[in-house]
Amino acid sequence: MEIESVFVDSKWRILTELAHSSLSPTDLSKKTGTSMANISAQLRLLEALDFIGKEKLNNVGKGEPRKLYSLKKEFAYLILATKSVIGKKMFKLDQESMMFVSVWMIPDSYAPYLLVKLYFNHEALLKDSTSIGYLGMRGEELEIVIIHDHPEQLSILNDKQVARKDKIYKIKAHVHSMYDFENGVKNEDEYFTSIIKKVFIIKDKDNFLSKLKKGG
């Protein structure tokens, strides 16, 4: 079976839904608009390929789901076609590689390069961050959010700059502890809720920002 076929049609839709939360076959059928027979067949295939796993639930009531499926591994499938290199590769992601792959999903054309350069320029400061998220670019300003156990140590990032070709971009970093940020979101503070609504997550240890973004 060609691996590309996993990333199209109903199988891709299933993976997309399971990336957000664990779901039963019935939930997946409703969300994807696909028959239960088709969902069951696709789930068996994805499970055999080790993309997803299932949890059997005991002591559930009548009509409640007995199995929940979830994404089993975090991975990237890279297709590269240049004049010097051409190839395809699937690889498992760890926290560091996930960040450098995730940034290329950002639609702003300059942001990925600037974020990677920023990280390497200040790796000693950023490597222990719980989460890093991209908030946007305003002219020549790169806006990010960082969750860190000692936010005061990273406040100096607001005095830093990062260059691309002949342009210099200022860094605007919103740096907070997990406790302050989580409380801010739960108390519906406008400042924190606006960040969580627009953040593009590029590093997220233990899914801290992801859970808040999903309302968890």
C-alpha positions in Angstrom: 0.0 0.0 0.0 1.4 3.4 -1.0 1.7 5.6 2.1 0.4 8.6 0.3 -3.1 7.0 0.2 -3.3 7.4 4.0 -3.3 11.1 3.6 -6.3 11.5 1.3 -10.0 11.3 1.5 -11.7 9.6 4.5 -8.5 8.3 6.1 -7.0 11.8 6.2 -10.3 13.2 7.6 -10.1 10.6 10.4 -6.5 11.5 11.3 -7.5 15.1 11.3 -10.3 14.6 13.8 -8.3 12.3 16.0 -5.5 14.8 16.2 -7.9 17.1 18.1 -9.5 14.5 20.5 -10.2 10.8 21.1 -13.4 9.8 19.4 -15.6 6.7 19.0 -16.5 5.3 15.6 -20.0 6.8 15.9 -18.5 10.2 16.6 -16.2 9.9 13.6 -19.0 8.8 11.3 -21.0 11.9 12.3 -18.1 14.3 12.0 -16.9 13.0 8.6 -20.3 12.3 7.1 -19.2 8.8 6.4 -21.0 5.5 6.9 -20.2 3.3 10.0 -19.1 0.5 7.6 -16.6 2.8 5.9 -15.4 4.2 9.2 -14.8 0.8 10.6 -12.8 -0.4 7.6 -10.7 2.8 7.6 -10.0 2.5 11.4 -8.9 -1.1 11.0 -6.5 -0.1 8.2 -5.1 2.9 10.2 -4.7 0.8 13.3 -2.8 -1.9 11.3 -0.5 0.8 10.0 0.1 1.9 13.6 -1.2 5.4 13.0 -3.9 5.2 15.6 -4.7 3.2 18.8 -7.9 2.3 20.6 -9.0 2.2 24.2 -11.6 -0.2 25.3 -14.0 1.3 27.8 -15.5 -0.9 30.5 -18.7 -0.4 32.5 -20.3 1.9 30.0 -24.1 2.5 29.8 -26.3 1.5 27.0 -25.8 3.6 23.9 -22.4 4.9 25.1 -19.2 4.3 23.2 -17.2 1.2 24.0 -14.1 2.1 22.1 -12.2 5.4 21.7 -9.6 5.9 19.0 -6.8 8.4 19.1 -3.7 9.4 17.2 -0.9 7.0 18.3 2.2 8.8 17.1 3.2 12.2 16.0 4.9 12.2 12.7 5.7 14.2 9.5 5.7 13.0 5.9 8.1 15.1 3.9 8.1 15.3 0.1 11.1 17.2 -1.3 11.6 18.1 -4.9 14.4 20.4 -5.8 17.0 20.5 -8.6 19.5 18.9 -6.3 17.4 16.6 -4.0 14.2 14.7 -4.6 12.7 12.2 -2.1 10.0 11.2 0.3 10.4 10.4 3.9 8.2 9.8 7.0 9.7 10.3 10.4 8.6 10.4 14.0 8.7 13.7 15.7 10.1 14.6 19.1 9.6 17.9 20.9 12.5 19.6 19.1 11.9 18.3 15.6 8.2 19.0 15.9 8.9 22.7 16.4 11.1 23.0 13.3 8.5 21.1 11.1 5.5 22.9 12.6 6.8 26.4 11.7 6.6 25.7 8.0 2.8 25.3 8.3 2.6 29.0 9.2 1.1 30.8 6.2 3.1 34.0 6.7 6.1 33.6 4.3 8.8 35.2 6.4 7.8 33.9 9.8 9.2 30.3 9.6 12.7 31.4 8.8 12.6 34.1 11.5 11.3 31.8 14.1 13.9 29.1 13.5 16.6 31.7 13.5 15.3 33.2 16.7 15.3 29.8 18.4 18.9 29.0 17.4 20.1 32.5 18.3 18.6 32.2 21.8 18.5 28.4 22.3 19.9 28.6 25.8 16.9 30.8 26.8 14.2 29.0 24.9 15.1 25.3 25.2 13.4 24.9 28.6 10.2 26.6 27.6 7.0 24.7 28.1 5.3 26.2 25.0 6.1 28.6 22.2 3.5 30.0 19.9 3.4 32.4 16.9 1.0 35.3 17.1 1.7 37.2 13.9 3.7 39.8 12.2 3.0 43.5 12.2 5.2 45.3 9.7 8.7 44.5 11.0 7.7 43.1 14.4 7.5 39.4 15.1 5.0 38.6 17.9 5.2 35.4 19.9 4.0 33.9 23.2 6.3 31.8 25.5 5.3 29.7 28.5 8.1 29.3 30.9 8.7 28.4 34.6 10.7 31.5 35.1 9.2 34.1 32.7 11.4 36.9 34.1 14.4 35.2 32.6 13.0 35.6 29.1 11.8 39.2 29.2 15.1 40.3 27.6 13.8 38.8 24.3 11.9 42.0 23.9 15.2 43.8 23.4 16.3 41.3 20.7 16.1 41.5 16.9 16.3 38.9 14.2 17.4 39.6 10.6 16.3 38.3 7.2 18.3 39.5 4.2 18.4 43.3 4.6 15.6 43.7 7.0 15.6 43.7 10.8 12.6 42.5 12.8 11.9 43.3 16.4 10.7 40.7 18.8 7.6 41.2 20.8 7.4 38.3 23.3 4.5 37.7 25.7 6.2 35.6 28.4 4.1 34.0 31.2 4.2 31.1 33.7 1.8 28.2 33.2 -0.1 29.2 36.3 -0.7 32.8 35.3 -1.6 31.9 31.7 -4.0 29.1 32.6 -5.7 31.3 35.2 -6.0 34.2 32.8 -7.7 32.0 30.2 -10.0 30.3 32.7 -11.0 33.7 34.1 -11.7 34.9 30.6 -9.3 37.7 30.8 -9.4 39.4 27.4 -5.7 39.6 27.0 -5.1 35.9 27.6 -8.2 34.8 25.6 -7.1 36.8 22.6 -3.7 35.1 22.6 -5.2 31.6 22.9 -7.6 32.3 20.0 -5.0 33.4 17.5 -1.9 31.4 18.6 -0.2 29.1 16.2 1.4 26.5 18.4 5.0 25.5 17.4 6.2 23.9 20.7 3.9 22.5 23.4 5.2 20.2 26.1 2.4 18.1 27.6 0.0 19.9 25.2 -0.4 22.8 27.6 -1.5 25.4 25.1 -3.4 22.8 22.9 -5.6 21.8 25.8 -6.4 25.5 26.6 -7.1 26.2 23.0 -9.6 23.3 22.9 -11.3 24.5 26.1 -9.8 21.8 28.3 
